[in-house]
Amino acid sequence: MFLKNNSIISVQAARDRGTAMISPSALATFILYFILLLGMGLYFYRRTANLEDYLLGGRSLGVWVTAFSAQASDMSGWLLMGLPGAIYLGGVTALWIALGLFIGTVFNWQFVARRLRIYTQLYNSLTLPSFFESRFGDPTGLLRILSAVITLIFFTIYTSSGLVASGKLFESIFNMNYRLAVLTGGIVIIAYTFLGGFLAVSWTDLVQGSLMVMAIVVVPLAAISSLGGTDAITGAMTVKNIPRELFGSRFSLLTVFSAAAWGLGYFGQPHILARFMGIRSARDLPRSMFIAIIWVILSLSGAVAVGFIAIAMFPDLSGGEEEKVFIYMIAEIFNPWTAGIMLAAILSAIMSTIDSQLLVSSSALTEDFYDKVIRNNASQRELVFMGRICVIIISVIALLLAMNPDNTVLGLVAYAWGGFGAAFGPLVLFALFSRKTSWQAALAGMITGTITLVLWKSNGLGGFMYEIVPGFASNIIVMTAVSRFIPQRNEKILSDFDMINSGEIN
């Protein structure tokens, strides 16, 4: 009942004739899915009374919602489009990206989640910039303002990557104009984020994360069955001379390290860290971690499998089409209604990240600029209203950036992911585990890491080594050096660190 029937034309025919790959029944599935998301946004609109509700859901997330929301907001359209495309082109060597991401996920939950939840509750911090200001004791506000600026810059790029993915999705399956496709996806995401805030985003992530993991497991299993086994894959890799080893003469250890370094980015991603901050209790985190790790194993394994299977199913893709292999695979195998559900999983992956990014960007503008710099006596109702307005402003800028059809999902994600990792990753780790780091050291490290990453990328060195590596390293070196000369001297901050380190605060 799930296999393709004659109501779906073949992928090759669709590509040749420029027609839609799936039938109106799949379109109906998408429309129903949109209605569900908007309904959830309207529901949580009534439960959003103040800024903490809008930005962190009143710190009330349960175990399952936290786990699924953290991972669904992490694994965006690149999981179902960018990563399979990288495997399609790079073969086994591209596995290091997935391995690095898995290790980074485990370390983030194990070492960062609990301390960050406790610290941000202690300082009543709703955003990462406000946490940096309080934790390092910055009296000037520079650390908060500059980190908010960095958040806005890289999240605008990150959000545009998701809109590019949605544009490619609708363009491929409905034969829509690319720019109209970007606009269509963007309007739905903006609508429910605008209405429901953090709770709407997190609960829709639970639905979207469930759909994503179901699709990424079912699709490659069905595709392998349609190929009759794995021999076709190894044969196609041999014909195309695609790498089949993790290590080999064609790849240096530097290439491997650069790919695995994606895992460093986890420590600085505001949209993921916000889930740790929003959970009901730090004591719930171990159970959330277990659920999240299982989700990640299934999702990364499935995405990698899709990339390998596509080498055999679609051996002649070129010109950026490799990022559409999951779309092509679904349209080739499943009947219209099932295909609609599976393709909605791609939309889920895209939406679950964009909505989180829009919300964190909105929080940077509202909490870290409007409330602290422009109107520090604004009412809660006014702040929530401004948060919603900021969602629209950021969305418009990201939509304009996404209108270039030559953009690649993985390319945009890599730059934004690396930017957050280089700028914020070391700051988060030092904030949680270093007693003597001062605000001057944190500010110098953040600026250095960001500038290093931008210069490395702009000078074309990204092909030699992923820019997150020099950015992350330079940040750590500068923070360590400055802290030796200007250590933390604020007695309250030192006392807070000692209490949390001793386990007195849970």
Secondary structure, DSSP 4 states (H G I P E B T S, - for coil): --B--TTS--HHHHHHHT--SS-HHHHHHHHHHHHHHHHHHHHHHTT--SHHHHHHGGG-B-HHHHHHHHHHHHS-HIIIIIHHHHHHHHGGGGHHHHHHHHHHHHHIIIIIHHHHHHHHHHTT-SSHHHHHHHHHT-SSSHHHHHHHHHHHHHHHHHHHHHHHHHHHHHHHHH---HHHHHHHHHHHHHHHHHHHHHHHHHHHHHHHHHHHHHHHHHHHHHHHHHHTSSHHHHHHHHHTT----SSBTTB-HHHHHHHHGGGGGGGG-HHHHHHHHHBS-GGGHHHHHHHHHHHHHHHHHHHHHHHHHHHHH-TT--TTGGGGHHHHHHHHHB-HHHHHHHHHHHHHHHHHHHHHHHHHHHHHHIIIIIIIII-TT--HHHHHHHHHHHHHHHHHHHHHHHT-TT--HHHHHHHHHHHHHHHHHHHHHHHHH-SS--HHHHHHHHHHHHHHHHHHHHTTGGGTS-THHHHHHHHHHHHHHHHHHS----HHHHHHHHHHHHT---
